[in-house]
């Protein structure tokens, strides 16, 4: 029987998000959220991009560029990138869901 994921609170751009996280991966999630927050703050502070959605998209594009720039998808490195890509997709889905919930809360 598998245990339900734990909920972890992370802060991104001055907002708190409650994210489900498998047991044993909480530290990695918090580190990822801190890294994402740092990247998003840099983009917001540049003054060139306005709006949370645009900041999130620009950050995602920059992170994808960093991942792709690490060497392509061959051999063990490729498998690691594929795994990393899947984790990024999962994290992106969670972020999109949290942003959607945030937008709904703002409308109410």
N, CA, C and O atoms as a MOPAC input file, in Angstrom:
PM7 MOZYME 1SCF
protein

 N      0.84900 1    -1.17400 1     0.00000 1
 C      0.00000 1     0.00000 1     0.00000 1
 C      0.88900 1     1.22900 1     0.00000 1
 O      1.78900 1     1.34100 1     0.83200 1
 N      0.64900 1     2.15900 1    -0.92600 1
 C      1.48400 1     3.35400 1    -1.00800 1
 C      0.89500 1     4.45600 1    -0.14900 1
 O     -0.32100 1     4.60000 1    -0.02400 1
 N      1.77800 1     5.21500 1     0.42800 1
 C      1.39100 1     6.32400 1     1.28300 1
 C      1.03300 1     7.53500 1     0.42500 1
 O      1.64400 1     7.76600 1    -0.61800 1
 N      0.04100 1     8.30500 1     0.86800 1
 C     -0.33900 1     9.52900 1     0.16800 1
 C      0.81500 1    10.51800 1     0.23000 1
 O      1.54300 1    10.55000 1     1.22200 1
 N      0.99500 1    11.32600 1    -0.81400 1
 C      2.06500 1    12.32500 1    -0.80300 1
 C      1.83100 1    13.35000 1     0.30800 1
 O      0.69200 1    13.67300 1     0.64500 1
 N      2.93200 1    13.85000 1     0.86500 1
 C      2.84300 1    14.90600 1     1.86600 1
 C      2.67400 1    16.23100 1     1.15800 1
 O      3.07400 1    16.38800 1     0.00400 1
 N      2.08200 1    17.17700 1     1.85100 1
 C      1.94000 1    18.52500 1     1.29700 1
 C      3.07700 1    19.38500 1     1.83500 1
 O      3.36500 1    19.37200 1     3.03100 1
 N      3.71600 1    20.12600 1     0.94700 1
 C      4.82600 1    20.99400 1     1.29900 1
 C      4.45500 1    22.41200 1     0.88100 1
 O      3.96900 1    22.62700 1    -0.23000 1
 N      4.68200 1    23.37300 1     1.76000 1
 C      4.43300 1    24.77100 1     1.43000 1
 C      5.71700 1    25.37500 1     0.90300 1
 O      6.76600 1    25.29900 1     1.54100 1
 N      5.61700 1    25.98200 1    -0.28700 1
 C      6.75300 1    26.67700 1    -0.88300 1
 C      6.32600 1    28.10300 1    -1.18100 1
 O      5.14100 1    28.38700 1    -1.35600 1
 N      7.30300 1    28.99700 1    -1.23800 1
 C      7.00800 1    30.39300 1    -1.53000 1
 C      7.68100 1    30.78800 1    -2.83600 1
 O      8.88800 1    30.62400 1    -3.01100 1
 N      6.86300 1    31.31500 1    -3.75300 1
 C      7.35600 1    31.76200 1    -5.05800 1
 C      6.74300 1    33.12800 1    -5.34600 1
 O      5.52200 1    33.28800 1    -5.33800 1
 N      7.59300 1    34.09500 1    -5.59500 1
 C      7.16500 1    35.47000 1    -5.84900 1
 C      6.18100 1    35.96800 1    -4.78900 1
 O      5.09200 1    36.44800 1    -5.10400 1
 N      6.58400 1    35.84300 1    -3.55300 1
 C      5.82200 1    36.35400 1    -2.40100 1
 C      4.47300 1    35.67900 1    -2.19000 1
 O      3.64800 1    36.18500 1    -1.42900 1
 N      4.23600 1    34.57000 1    -2.83200 1
 C      3.00000 1    33.80400 1    -2.65000 1
 C      3.35200 1    32.42000 1    -2.13800 1
 O      4.36900 1    31.84300 1    -2.52400 1
 N      2.49800 1    31.88800 1    -1.26100 1
 C      2.70300 1    30.53900 1    -0.75700 1
 C      1.83600 1    29.55800 1    -1.53800 1
 O      0.67400 1    29.82500 1    -1.84400 1
 N      2.44200 1    28.41300 1    -1.85000 1
 C      1.74900 1    27.35400 1    -2.57000 1
 C      1.90100 1    26.05600 1    -1.79000 1
 O      2.99100 1    25.73400 1    -1.31900 1
 N      0.81800 1    25.32000 1    -1.65600 1
 C      0.83300 1    24.01200 1    -1.02600 1
 C      0.91400 1    22.98200 1    -2.14600 1
 O      0.01400 1    22.89000 1    -2.98100 1
 N      2.00600 1    22.20300 1    -2.16000 1
 C      2.27300 1    21.27700 1    -3.26000 1
 C      2.39200 1    19.86000 1    -2.70100 1
 O      3.10900 1    19.62600 1    -1.72800 1
 N      1.68500 1    18.92300 1    -3.32200 1
 C      1.81400 1    17.51900 1    -2.93500 1
 C      3.18700 1    17.02000 1    -3.35900 1
 O      3.66600 1    17.33600 1    -4.44800 1
 N      3.81700 1    16.23300 1    -2.48400 1
 C      5.17400 1    15.77400 1    -2.75300 1
 C      5.37200 1    14.38000 1    -2.16900 1
 O      5.04800 1    14.14300 1    -1.00500 1
 N      5.90500 1    13.44900 1    -2.97500 1
 C      6.16200 1    12.10400 1    -2.45400 1
 C      7.13700 1    12.13500 1    -1.27700 1
 O      8.01800 1    12.99100 1    -1.19500 1
 N      6.95400 1    11.20100 1    -0.39500 1
 C      7.83100 1    11.08300 1     0.77400 1
 C      9.27600 1    10.94600 1     0.31600 1
 O      9.57500 1    10.19600 1    -0.61300 1
 N     10.15900 1    11.66900 1     0.96900 1
 C     11.57800 1    11.60100 1     0.66600 1
 C     12.02900 1    12.59600 1    -0.39200 1
 O     13.22700 1    12.72200 1    -0.64500 1
 N     11.09000 1    13.30500 1    -1.01500 1
 C     11.45300 1    14.27300 1    -2.05000 1
 C     11.17200 1    15.71800 1    -1.63400 1
 O     11.29200 1    16.63700 1    -2.44400 1
 N     10.79800 1    15.91100 1    -0.37100 1
 C     10.46100 1    17.24500 1     0.10100 1
 C     11.64200 1    18.20600 1    -0.01400 1
 O     11.47400 1    19.34900 1    -0.43800 1
 N     12.81700 1    17.75200 1     0.35900 1
 C     14.00200 1    18.61300 1     0.30700 1
 C     14.29300 1    19.05800 1    -1.12800 1
 O     14.63700 1    20.21500 1    -1.36700 1
 N     14.15400 1    18.14100 1    -2.06900 1
 C     14.38400 1    18.47800 1    -3.47300 1
 C     13.33000 1    19.46200 1    -3.97300 1
 O     13.64600 1    20.36700 1    -4.74500 1
 N     12.08700 1    19.29400 1    -3.54100 1
 C     11.02100 1    20.21200 1    -3.94800 1
 C     11.29100 1    21.61300 1    -3.40400 1
 O     11.15300 1    22.59600 1    -4.13200 1
 N     11.67100 1    21.71200 1    -2.14300 1
 C     11.95900 1    23.01700 1    -1.53900 1
 C     13.13800 1    23.67300 1    -2.25100 1
 O     13.10500 1    24.87200 1    -2.52900 1
 N     14.17400 1    22.90200 1    -2.54800 1
 C     15.33200 1    23.44600 1    -3.26500 1
 C     14.92300 1    23.90800 1    -4.66600 1
 O     15.37200 1    24.95700 1    -5.12900 1
 N     14.08200 1    23.13600 1    -5.33500 1
 C     13.60600 1    23.51300 1    -6.66900 1
 C     12.78600 1    24.79300 1    -6.61000 1
 O     12.92300 1    25.66800 1    -7.46600 1
 N     11.93500 1    24.89800 1    -5.60200 1
 C     11.10400 1    26.10300 1    -5.45300 1
 C     11.97300 1    27.32900 1    -5.17800 1
 O     11.70700 1    28.40800 1    -5.70700 1
 N     13.00700 1    27.16900 1    -4.35900 1
 C     13.91200 1    28.29400 1    -4.09100 1
 C     14.64300 1    28.72000 1    -5.36300 1
 O     14.80100 1    29.91200 1    -5.62800 1
 N     15.08000 1    27.75000 1    -6.13500 1
 C     15.76700 1    28.04600 1    -7.39800 1
 C     14.81100 1    28.75000 1    -8.36300 1
 O     15.17200 1    29.75100 1    -8.98200 1
 N     13.60200 1    28.22700 1    -8.48500 1
 C     12.59300 1    28.82800 1    -9.35200 1
 C     12.27500 1    30.24800 1    -8.90000 1
 O     12.19800 1    31.16100 1    -9.72200 1
 N     12.09200 1    30.43300 1    -7.60600 1
 C     11.81500 1    31.75800 1    -7.06200 1
 C     12.93600 1    32.73200 1    -7.41600 1
 O     12.67900 1    33.86100 1    -7.83300 1
 N     14.17000 1    32.29000 1    -7.24600 1
 C     15.33000 1    33.13800 1    -7.57100 1
 C     15.30100 1    33.54700 1    -9.04400 1
 O     15.48700 1    34.71900 1    -9.37100 1
 N     15.06700 1    32.58000 1    -9.92500 1
 C     15.02900 1    32.86100 1   -11.36500 1
 C     13.87500 1    33.80400 1   -11.71200 1
 O     14.04300 1    34.72400 1   -12.51200 1
 N     12.70400 1    33.57400 1   -11.11100 1
 C     11.55300 1    34.42600 1   -11.39800 1
 C     11.76000 1    35.84100 1   -10.85300 1
 O     11.36900 1    36.81700 1   -11.49300 1
 N     12.36900 1    35.95100 1    -9.68200 1
 C     12.67100 1    37.28300 1    -9.13000 1
 C     13.61700 1    38.04700 1   -10.05000 1
 O     13.43800 1    39.24200 1   -10.28500 1
 N     14.62400 1    37.34900 1   -10.56700 1
 C     15.56100 1    38.00000 1   -11.49400 1
 C     14.84200 1    38.55800 1   -12.71100 1
 O     15.11600 1    39.67800 1   -13.14200 1
 N     13.92500 1    37.77800 1   -13.26300 1
 C     13.18900 1    38.23100 1   -14.44000 1
 C     12.25900 1    39.38800 1   -14.07600 1
 O     12.16900 1    40.36700 1   -14.81600 1
 N     11.57200 1    39.28200 1   -12.94700 1
 C     10.67200 1    40.36700 1   -12.53100 1
 C     11.44800 1    41.65300 1   -12.28600 1
 O     11.01000 1    42.73400 1   -12.68100 1
 N     12.61700 1    41.53400 1   -11.62600 1
 C     13.40800 1    42.71300 1   -11.29600 1
 C     14.07900 1    43.33800 1   -12.51100 1
 O     14.50600 1    44.49200 1   -12.46000 1
 N     14.17600 1    42.58500 1   -13.60200 1
 C     14.76000 1    43.15900 1   -14.81900 1
 C     13.86400 1    44.25500 1   -15.37400 1
 O     14.33000 1    45.13700 1   -16.09500 1
 N     12.57600 1    44.20300 1   -15.03900 1
 C     11.62500 1    45.20300 1   -15.49600 1
 C     11.18500 1    45.02800 1   -16.93800 1
 O     10.37300 1    45.80700 1   -17.43700 1
 N     11.71000 1    44.01900 1   -17.61000 1
 C     11.38000 1    43.81000 1   -19.02300 1
 C     10.12000 1    42.96900 1   -19.20700 1
 O      9.50800 1    42.99500 1   -20.27500 1
 N      9.73100 1    42.22400 1   -18.17200 1
 C      8.58300 1    41.33100 1   -18.27100 1
 C      7.60900 1    41.67800 1   -17.15300 1
 O      7.99300 1    41.76700 1   -15.98700 1
 N      6.33500 1    41.87600 1   -17.52200 1
 C      5.31700 1    42.25000 1   -16.55600 1
 C      4.24700 1    41.17000 1   -16.51800 1
 O      3.85100 1    40.64100 1   -17.55600 1
 N      3.79300 1    40.85200 1   -15.34600 1
 C      2.71600 1    39.87600 1   -15.17900 1
 C      3.25700 1    38.51200 1   -14.79700 1
 O      4.24100 1    38.03500 1   -15.36100 1
 N      2.59800 1    37.89500 1   -13.83000 1
 C      3.03900 1    36.60100 1   -13.29500 1
 C      3.08100 1    35.53100 1   -14.37600 1
 O      4.00100 1    34.71300 1   -14.40100 1
 N      2.09800 1    35.52800 1   -15.26900 1
 C      2.07200 1    34.51400 1   -16.31900 1
 C      3.27600 1    34.64700 1   -17.23900 1
 O      3.92300 1    33.65300 1   -17.57000 1
 N      3.57400 1    35.86100 1   -17.64700 1
 C      4.70400 1    36.08200 1   -18.55000 1
 C      6.03100 1    35.79200 1   -17.85200 1
 O      6.95000 1    35.24700 1   -18.46300 1
 N      6.12900 1    36.15300 1   -16.58300 1
 C      7.34700 1    35.85800 1   -15.82100 1
 C      7.53900 1    34.34800 1   -15.73300 1
 O      8.65200 1    33.84900 1   -15.90200 1
 N      6.45000 1    33.61900 1   -15.46700 1
 C      6.52700 1    32.15700 1   -15.36400 1
 C      6.94300 1    31.53300 1   -16.68900 1
 O      7.76800 1    30.61900 1   -16.71300 1
 N      6.37700 1    32.02000 1   -17.79300 1
 C      6.71000 1    31.46800 1   -19.10500 1
 C      8.16800 1    31.76500 1   -19.44900 1
 O      8.88200 1    30.87600 1   -19.91100 1
 N      8.61700 1    32.99400 1   -19.23200 1
 C     10.00700 1    33.34200 1   -19.53600 1
 C     10.98000 1    32.51900 1   -18.67800 1
 O     12.02700 1    32.08400 1   -19.15600 1
 N     10.62400 1    32.31800 1   -17.42500 1
 C     11.46500 1    31.50200 1   -16.54800 1
 C     11.50900 1    30.06500 1   -17.04200 1
 O     12.57600 1    29.45300 1   -17.07700 1
 N     10.36300 1    29.52400 1   -17.42300 1
 C     10.31500 1    28.15200 1   -17.94100 1
 C     11.15200 1    28.01800 1   -19.20100 1
 O     11.87600 1    27.03600 1   -19.36300 1
 N     11.06200 1    28.99800 1   -20.09800 1
 C     11.87600 1    28.95700 1   -21.31300 1
 C     13.36700 1    29.01500 1   -20.98800 1
 O     14.16200 1    28.28800 1   -21.58400 1
 N     13.74100 1    29.86600 1   -20.05900 1
 C     15.15200 1    29.95700 1   -19.67800 1
 C     15.64900 1    28.65200 1   -19.04900 1
 O     16.76000 1    28.20800 1   -19.33500 1
 N     14.83000 1    28.04300 1   -18.19700 1
 C     15.22400 1    26.78100 1   -17.55900 1
 C     15.31000 1    25.66000 1   -18.59000 1
 O     16.22300 1    24.83600 1   -18.53800 1
 N     14.36300 1    25.62600 1   -19.52600 1
 C     14.41600 1    24.60900 1   -20.58400 1
 C     15.67300 1    24.79200 1   -21.42700 1
 O     16.31800 1    23.81500 1   -21.80600 1
 N     16.01500 1    26.03100 1   -21.71600 1
 C     17.23000 1    26.31800 1   -22.47900 1
 C     18.46700 1    25.82600 1   -21.72000 1
 O     19.37900 1    25.25600 1   -22.31800 1
 N     18.49400 1    26.04700 1   -20.40700 1
 C     19.61600 1    25.56400 1   -19.58600 1
 C     19.72200 1    24.04600 1   -19.65000 1
 O     20.81700 1    23.50300 1   -19.80000 1
 N     18.58600 1    23.36000 1   -19.53700 1
 C     18.58800 1    21.89100 1   -19.55800 1
 C     19.06000 1    21.38000 1   -20.91100 1
 O     19.89900 1    20.48100 1   -20.98000 1
 N     18.53000 1    21.94400 1   -21.97500 1
 C     18.90900 1    21.51200 1   -23.32100 1
 C     20.37400 1    21.81800 1   -23.58900 1
 O     21.05300 1    21.05400 1   -24.27500 1
 N     20.86000 1    22.92100 1   -23.05700 1
 C     22.24800 1    23.31700 1   -23.26500 1
 C     23.26100 1    22.47800 1   -22.53100 1
 O     24.46300 1    22.68500 1   -22.69600 1
 N     22.80600 1    21.51900 1   -21.71000 1
 C     23.73400 1    20.69600 1   -20.94300 1
 C     24.26800 1    19.51000 1   -21.72500 1
 O     25.07700 1    18.74800 1   -21.19500 1
 N     23.84200 1    19.32800 1   -22.97000 1
 C     24.50200 1    18.28900 1   -23.75200 1
 C     23.65300 1    17.34800 1   -24.55300 1
 O     24.18400 1    16.35700 1   -25.05400 1
 N     22.36900 1    17.58500 1   -24.71100 1
 C     21.56700 1    16.70900 1   -25.56300 1
 C     21.05900 1    15.48200 1   -24.83400 1
 O     21.11400 1    15.40700 1   -23.60700 1
 N     20.56400 1    14.52400 1   -25.59800 1
 C     19.91400 1    13.34500 1   -25.03900 1
 C     20.58400 1    12.05400 1   -25.48900 1
 O     19.95700 1    11.26000 1   -26.19000 1
 N     21.83300 1    11.81800 1   -25.11100 1
 C     22.47700 1    10.57200 1   -25.51100 1
 C     22.95000 1     9.78800 1   -24.29700 1
 O     23.41900 1    10.37600 1   -23.32200 1
 N     22.83100 1     8.47800 1   -24.34800 1
 C     23.33500 1     7.58400 1   -23.31000 1
 C     22.76200 1     7.86700 1   -21.93900 1
 O     21.60700 1     8.27000 1   -21.80400 1
 N     23.59900 1     7.64800 1   -20.90200 1
 C     23.17600 1     7.84000 1   -19.51100 1
 C     22.79400 1     9.29000 1   -19.25200 1
 O     21.85300 1     9.56900 1   -18.50900 1
 N     23.53500 1    10.21700 1   -19.87300 1
 C     23.20500 1    11.63500 1   -19.70200 1
 C     21.82500 1    11.91300 1   -20.27600 1
 O     21.06400 1    12.69700 1   -19.70900 1
 N     21.49600 1    11.27800 1   -21.39800 1
 C     20.17500 1    11.45500 1   -21.99900 1
 C     19.07200 1    10.92800 1   -21.10200 1
 O     18.02700 1    11.56300 1   -20.96100 1
 N     19.29700 1     9.76600 1   -20.49200 1
 C     18.31100 1     9.20400 1   -19.57700 1
 C     18.11200 1    10.11700 1   -18.37700 1
 O     16.99200 1    10.29900 1   -17.89800 1
 N     19.21200 1    10.68700 1   -17.89700 1
 C     19.11800 1    11.61100 1   -16.77000 1
 C     18.35100 1    12.87200 1   -17.18100 1
 O     17.53300 1    13.37700 1   -16.41200 1
 N     18.60900 1    13.37600 1   -18.38200 1
 C     17.88000 1    14.54500 1   -18.87000 1
 C     16.41000 1    14.23100 1   -19.05800 1
 O     15.55600 1    15.06100 1   -18.74500 1
 N     16.09400 1    13.02700 1   -19.57500 1
 C     14.70200 1    12.63900 1   -19.73800 1
 C     14.00200 1    12.59600 1   -18.38700 1
 O     12.87200 1    13.06500 1   -18.25400 1
 N     14.67700 1    12.03100 1   -17.37700 1
 C     14.12100 1    11.98200 1   -16.02800 1
 C     13.93800 1    13.39200 1   -15.47200 1
 O     12.91100 1    13.70600 1   -14.87000 1
 N     14.94100 1    14.22800 1   -15.68000 1
 C     14.86100 1    15.61600 1   -15.23400 1
 C     13.72800 1    16.33000 1   -15.96000 1
 O     12.98000 1    17.09700 1   -15.35400 1
 N     13.60600 1    16.07500 1   -17.25600 1
 C     12.53400 1    16.68000 1   -18.04100 1
 C     11.16400 1    16.27400 1   -17.53300 1
 O     10.24900 1    17.09300 1   -17.45900 1
 N     11.02900 1    15.00300 1   -17.18400 1
 C      9.75000 1    14.52900 1   -16.64700 1
 C      9.44500 1    15.20500 1   -15.31900 1
 O      8.30700 1    15.59900 1   -15.06600 1
 N     10.45900 1    15.33800 1   -14.47300 1
 C     10.24900 1    16.02500 1   -13.19500 1
 C      9.89400 1    17.48500 1   -13.41100 1
 O      9.05400 1    18.03200 1   -12.69800 1
 N     10.53100 1    18.12400 1   -14.39500 1
 C     10.20100 1    19.51900 1   -14.71300 1
 C      8.76400 1    19.62300 1   -15.22100 1
 O      8.03900 1    20.55000 1   -14.86000 1
 N      8.35600 1    18.67200 1   -16.05800 1
 C      6.96800 1    18.66700 1   -16.52900 1
 C      5.99500 1    18.51300 1   -15.37200 1
 O      4.98100 1    19.20800 1   -15.31200 1
 N      6.30400 1    17.59900 1   -14.44800 1
 C      5.44200 1    17.40200 1   -13.28000 1
 C      5.38300 1    18.66100 1   -12.42900 1
 O      4.31000 1    19.06300 1   -11.97800 1
 N      6.53600 1    19.28300 1   -12.21000 1
 C      6.57800 1    20.51300 1   -11.41900 1
 C      5.81500 1    21.62300 1   -12.13200 1
 O      5.08900 1    22.38600 1   -11.49600 1
 N      5.97600 1    21.71400 1   -13.44600 1
 C      5.25400 1    22.72000 1   -14.22000 1
 C      3.74500 1    22.52500 1   -14.09600 1
 O      3.00200 1    23.49600 1   -13.95400 1
 N      3.29400 1    21.28100 1   -14.14900 1
 C      1.87400 1    20.98500 1   -13.99300 1
 C      1.38400 1    21.42900 1   -12.62200 1
 O      0.30600 1    22.01300 1   -12.50700 1
 N      2.16900 1    21.15500 1   -11.58200 1
 C      1.79400 1    21.56600 1   -10.22900 1
 C      1.74600 1    23.08500 1   -10.11100 1
 O      0.84800 1    23.63200 1    -9.47000 1
 N      2.70500 1    23.76200 1   -10.72400 1
 C      2.73900 1    25.22200 1   -10.67700 1
 C      1.53300 1    25.79800 1   -11.41100 1
 O      0.88900 1    26.72600 1   -10.92200 1
 N      1.22400 1    25.24200 1   -12.59600 1
 C      0.06400 1    25.71400 1   -13.34600 1
 C     -1.21800 1    25.52300 1   -12.55300 1
 O     -2.09500 1    26.38700 1   -12.57200 1
 N     -1.33500 1    24.40100 1   -11.85900 1
 C     -2.51500 1    24.14200 1   -11.04500 1
 C     -2.59100 1    25.14100 1    -9.89400 1
 O     -3.65800 1    25.67900 1    -9.60200 1
 N     -1.45700 1    25.38500 1    -9.24200 1
 C     -1.43700 1    26.33900 1    -8.13300 1
 C     -1.77600 1    27.74300 1    -8.61700 1
 O     -2.52500 1    28.46100 1    -7.95400 1
 N     -1.23000 1    28.14400 1    -9.77500 1
 C     -1.54300 1    29.45900 1   -10.33000 1
 C     -3.02400 1    29.54700 1   -10.70500 1
 O     -3.65200 1    30.58800 1   -10.51500 1
 N     -3.57500 1    28.46700 1   -11.23100 1
 C     -4.99800 1    28.44400 1   -11.54400 1
 C     -5.84600 1    28.61600 1   -10.30300 1
 O     -6.82900 1    29.35600 1   -10.31200 1
 N     -5.46400 1    27.92600 1    -9.22800 1
 C     -6.17700 1    28.06400 1    -7.95200 1
 C     -6.05200 1    29.48400 1    -7.42100 1
 O     -7.00600 1    30.03900 1    -6.87500 1
 N     -4.87600 1    30.06300 1    -7.58500 1
 C     -4.63600 1    31.44200 1    -7.13800 1
 C     -5.53100 1    32.40900 1    -7.91200 1
 O     -6.13400 1    33.30900 1    -7.32700 1
 N     -5.61500 1    32.21800 1    -9.23400 1
 C     -6.46300 1    33.08700 1   -10.06300 1
 C     -7.92800 1    32.95600 1    -9.67800 1
 O     -8.65000 1    33.95300 1    -9.63700 1
 N     -8.37600 1    31.73000 1    -9.39400 1
 C     -9.76200 1    31.52000 1    -8.96400 1
 C    -10.02200 1    32.22700 1    -7.64000 1
 O    -11.07600 1    32.83400 1    -7.45100 1
 N     -9.05500 1    32.14500 1    -6.72100 1
 C     -9.21900 1    32.80500 1    -5.42600 1
 C     -9.28900 1    34.31200 1    -5.58200 1
 O    -10.03300 1    34.97900 1    -4.86300 1
 N     -8.51000 1    34.86000 1    -6.52700 1
 C     -8.55200 1    36.30100 1    -6.76500 1
 C     -9.90100 1    36.74200 1    -7.32200 1
 O    -10.36200 1    37.84400 1    -7.02300 1
 N    -10.53500 1    35.89900 1    -8.12600 1
 C    -11.82500 1    36.23700 1    -8.72000 1
 C    -12.95300 1    36.22300 1    -7.70200 1
 O    -13.95700 1    36.91700 1    -7.86400 1
 N    -12.78200 1    35.42600 1    -6.65100 1
 C    -13.85100 1    35.30600 1    -5.63700 1
 C    -13.74700 1    36.33200 1    -4.58200 1
 O    -14.56800 1    36.36000 1    -3.66500 1

